Amino acid sequence: MSRGIRTAAIADIEVTRYAAVDIDWIKTYVRDPIPAMNRFAAFAQQMGIPSGTHLLYPGASTGLQGITHLQATQRMGYGWAKSPTGVAYQDVNALVGLGQVHLTETLSANFLAAQSPILLGGDRFNVLMPIPYVSSLLAMQPGTPAQLATLKIATDDDARAIAAGALFAQGTDVPLNPPGVTNHSNLMALGRSMSNFQALQAITINAAKMSFKDKDLGTVEVGKLADLTIVDGDPMQDLKYAAAVHWVVKNGVVYTLDQIIAPFKSQVQMAARRKALVAFDKACKEDSRNCYAEAHSAGD
């Protein structure tokens, strides 16, 4: 749910709606006035739910609990968290490293998934990937040396934040980016600057802690929910195997990929999908504005 809030008074009205629908996260965006940020931060703390913002400052000073990009779209000239070369300033790590502000990164390093049979093959991709992303993902080329170097600057920033003590998780800008593929390409990107174990923590226990769900999710422990993915390969050795899912366990019930995909794979549905792919590609060729373009580059 997204709403434009211009004043603190309107924010006070808006939070009554949040309480009524039992909302579970509040994020303020780049144009949210600071007085409204203050209201939303206080309300999130009152409700006991997580909160976040695009802006490390003034976001952190309002009491909002986290930032949803290390650096992203910004409307305030004094709030930048990175230099023009993409390197995070020391005061960024000073804030997130003390645990005062948690950090969710969105790298959008999808070129790492180029030509991957795990991510861009099989029914999971051919049946479930939303139409607008399909052709661009299949045409994607591996990262150039310049792209890989830029990505390494961004992930090195993340590694320094973790070393300083930050609570760090990996996120995406879905639906601005392809679901699934973005999660796993970003995960592989993190492995360029930190251990595979630290990267995996960013999509498991750390994400659960940020969501206030770590009593139930995030690690395999007695008493927690049996929500698991079972993969073919060892992600501790190579992060690409985190995407090689063979079974999904939800609340202790085991599902095969065939069982999960079957409701979306009827002859009628697949015929409609093929037709939609042709129509989308035609519209893209007629006008490039109809094509999918990745929302953020590495380091945004």
C-alpha positions in Angstrom: 0.0 0.0 0.0 1.5 3.3 -1.0 0.1 6.8 -0.1 1.4 10.3 -0.7 1.6 12.2 2.6 2.4 15.9 2.6 2.0 17.0 6.2 2.4 15.6 9.7 -1.3 16.2 10.3 -2.2 13.9 7.4 0.3 11.4 8.7 -1.6 11.3 12.0 -4.8 10.4 10.2 -3.0 7.9 8.0 -1.6 5.9 10.9 -5.1 5.2 12.2 -5.7 3.3 8.9 -2.5 1.3 9.4 -3.6 0.3 12.9 -7.0 -0.8 11.5 -5.5 -3.1 8.9 -2.7 -4.4 11.1 0.1 -3.3 8.8 3.4 -5.0 9.4 6.0 -2.5 8.0 6.2 1.2 7.4 8.6 2.8 4.8 8.9 6.5 4.1 9.9 7.4 0.6 12.2 10.1 -0.9 9.7 13.1 -0.8 8.2 12.4 2.6 8.4 15.6 4.7 10.6 15.2 7.8 7.7 16.0 10.3 5.7 13.1 8.7 8.8 10.9 9.0 8.8 11.7 12.7 5.2 10.6 13.0 5.6 7.4 11.2 8.7 6.5 13.2 6.9 7.0 16.5 3.9 5.0 15.3 6.0 2.1 14.1 7.7 2.0 17.5 4.3 2.2 19.2 2.9 -0.7 17.1 6.1 -2.7 17.5 6.6 -3.1 13.8 9.7 -2.4 11.6 10.2 0.8 9.7 12.6 2.2 7.1 13.4 4.9 4.7 15.5 5.8 1.6 17.4 8.5 3.5 20.1 7.6 6.1 19.9 11.2 7.1 17.4 12.7 8.1 15.8 9.3 8.3 17.9 8.0 11.2 17.5 11.1 13.2 13.7 10.7 13.1 13.7 7.3 14.7 13.1 5.3 11.6 14.8 2.0 12.1 16.5 1.3 8.8 17.4 2.3 5.3 16.3 0.3 2.3 19.3 1.1 0.1 22.8 2.2 1.0 22.3 4.9 -1.6 19.3 5.5 -3.7 17.0 8.1 -5.2 17.6 11.2 -3.1 15.9 14.6 -3.0 18.0 16.2 -0.2 21.5 17.5 -1.1 22.8 16.8 2.4 21.7 13.2 2.7 24.0 11.4 0.4 25.6 8.2 1.7 28.2 7.7 -1.0 30.8 9.7 -2.8 30.5 10.4 -6.6 32.7 7.3 -7.1 30.3 5.1 -5.2 32.2 4.7 -2.0 30.3 5.0 1.3 31.4 7.8 3.7 32.9 6.8 7.1 29.9 8.3 8.9 27.6 5.8 7.1 29.4 2.9 8.8 29.4 4.8 12.1 25.6 4.9 12.0 24.8 1.5 10.7 27.7 -0.2 12.4 26.4 0.7 15.9 23.2 -1.1 15.2 21.2 2.1 15.4 20.1 1.8 11.8 19.8 -1.5 9.9 20.7 -1.7 6.3 18.8 -3.5 3.4 20.8 -3.4 0.2 19.4 -3.6 -3.3 22.2 -4.2 -5.8 20.4 -5.2 -9.0 23.3 -7.2 -10.3 21.2 -9.3 -12.7 24.0 -9.6 -15.2 25.5 -12.2 -12.9 22.5 -14.4 -13.8 23.3 -14.2 -17.6 23.0 -17.6 -19.3 22.4 -19.3 -16.0 20.6 -22.6 -16.5 19.5 -22.6 -12.9 18.0 -19.1 -12.9 16.9 -18.7 -16.5 15.9 -22.3 -17.4 13.3 -24.8 -16.4 9.6 -24.4 -15.6 10.2 -22.0 -12.8 11.4 -19.4 -15.3 9.5 -20.5 -18.3 6.1 -20.7 -16.5 6.3 -18.2 -13.7 8.6 -15.4 -14.7 6.4 -12.3 -15.5 6.2 -11.6 -19.2 7.9 -8.1 -19.2 11.2 -9.6 -17.9 11.6 -12.7 -20.0 13.2 -11.5 -23.3 15.6 -9.1 -21.6 16.8 -11.7 -19.2 17.3 -14.3 -21.9 19.2 -11.7 -24.0 21.4 -10.6 -21.1 25.2 -10.8 -21.4 27.7 -11.5 -18.6 29.0 -8.4 -16.8 31.8 -6.4 -18.4 34.9 -5.7 -16.4 33.6 -2.2 -15.8 30.3 -3.5 -14.5 32.0 -6.0 -12.2 34.3 -3.4 -10.8 31.4 -1.0 -10.1 29.6 -3.9 -8.4 32.6 -4.7 -6.3 32.7 -1.1 -5.0 29.1 -1.5 -3.8 29.6 -4.9 -2.2 32.8 -3.7 -0.5 30.7 -1.0 1.0 28.3 -3.6 2.4 31.2 -5.7 3.7 32.6 -2.7 5.6 29.2 -2.0 7.1 28.9 -5.7 8.3 32.5 -5.5 9.7 31.4 -2.4 11.6 28.6 -4.4 13.2 25.6 -3.5 11.0 22.5 -5.6 10.8 22.5 -6.2 7.1 20.0 -7.9 4.8 19.7 -8.3 1.0 16.6 -6.9 -0.7 15.3 -6.2 -4.1 13.2 -3.6 -5.9 10.7 -6.1 -7.1 8.5 -5.5 -9.1 10.8 -2.9 -10.6 13.2 -5.8 -11.0 12.6 -9.5 -12.0 11.4 -11.6 -9.0 13.6 -14.4 -7.9 16.4 -13.7 -10.4 17.2 -10.4 -8.7 17.3 -12.1 -5.2 19.8 -14.6 -6.3 22.0 -12.4 -8.5 22.2 -10.0 -5.6 23.1 -12.9 -3.3 25.9 -14.0 -5.7 27.1 -10.4 -5.8 27.6 -10.3 -2.1 29.9 -13.3 -2.3 32.4 -11.1 -4.1 33.1 -9.1 -0.9 32.2 -11.3 2.0 32.0 -15.0 3.0 29.2 -17.1 1.5 28.0 -17.6 5.1 27.6 -13.9 5.6 25.8 -13.5 2.3 23.4 -16.3 3.2 22.7 -14.7 6.6 21.6 -11.6 4.7 18.7 -13.4 3.1 17.8 -15.6 6.2 18.4 -14.7 9.8 19.2 -11.0 9.3 16.1 -10.5 7.2 14.1 -12.2 9.9 15.5 -10.0 12.6 14.7 -6.9 10.6 11.1 -8.1 10.2 10.8 -8.9 13.9 10.2 -12.5 12.8 13.4 -14.2 14.0 11.5 -16.1 16.8 9.8 -18.1 14.0 12.0 -17.8 10.9 15.6 -17.3 9.7 17.4 -20.4 11.1 16.7 -24.1 11.4 15.9 -24.6 15.1 13.6 -26.6 17.3 10.5 -24.5 17.9 10.7 -22.4 14.7 8.4 -22.8 11.7 9.5 -25.5 9.2 9.7 -23.2 6.2 12.7 -24.4 4.2 14.0 -24.8 0.7 16.0 -27.9 -0.2 18.5 -27.4 -2.9 20.8 -29.4 -5.2 24.3 -28.3 -4.2 26.1 -26.5 -1.4 25.6 -22.7 -1.3 28.3 -22.5 1.3 30.7 -23.5 -1.5 29.0 -21.7 -4.4 26.1 -19.3 -3.9 24.5 -20.2 -7.3 23.2 -23.4 -5.7 20.9 -21.4 -3.4 18.7 -21.1 -6.4 18.8 -24.8 -7.4 15.6 -25.6 -5.5 14.2 -29.1 -5.6 11.7 -29.0 -2.8 10.0 -26.4 -0.7 8.8 -27.1 2.9 6.0 -24.9 4.2 4.8 -25.3 7.7 6.3 -28.8 7.6 4.6 -29.9 4.4 6.9 -30.8 1.5 6.1 -29.6 -2.0 7.9 -30.5 -5.2 8.4 -27.9 -7.9 6.0 -29.7 -10.1 3.3 -29.4 -7.4 4.0 -25.7 -7.0 4.0 -24.9 -10.7 1.1 -27.2 -11.9 -1.7 -24.7 -11.2 0.0 -22.2 -13.6 0.8 -24.7 -16.4 -2.4 -25.8 -18.0 -2.5 -25.8 -21.8 -4.8 -22.8 -21.9 -2.5 -20.8 -19.5 0.7 -21.7 -21.5 -1.0 -20.8 -24.8 -2.0 -17.4 -23.3 1.6 -16.9 -22.1 3.1 -17.6 -25.5 0.7 -15.1 -27.0 1.5 -12.5 -24.4 5.3 -12.9 -25.0 4.9 -12.3 -28.7 2.7 -9.2 -28.0 5.1 -7.8 -25.5 8.1 -8.3 -27.8 6.3 -6.7 -30.7 5.4 -3.6 -28.5 9.0 -3.4 -27.4 10.3 -3.4 -30.9 7.8 -0.7 -31.9 8.7 1.6 -29.1 11.6 1.1 -26.7 9.6 2.8 -23.9 7.5 -0.4 -23.8 10.6 -2.5 -23.0 11.7 -3.5 -19.5 14.7 -1.5 -18.1 16.4 -2.4 -14.9 15.3 -0.1 -12.1 18.7 0.5 -10.4 22.3 -0.2 -11.2 24.7 -1.7 -8.7 25.5 0.7 -5.9 22.3 2.7 -6.1 
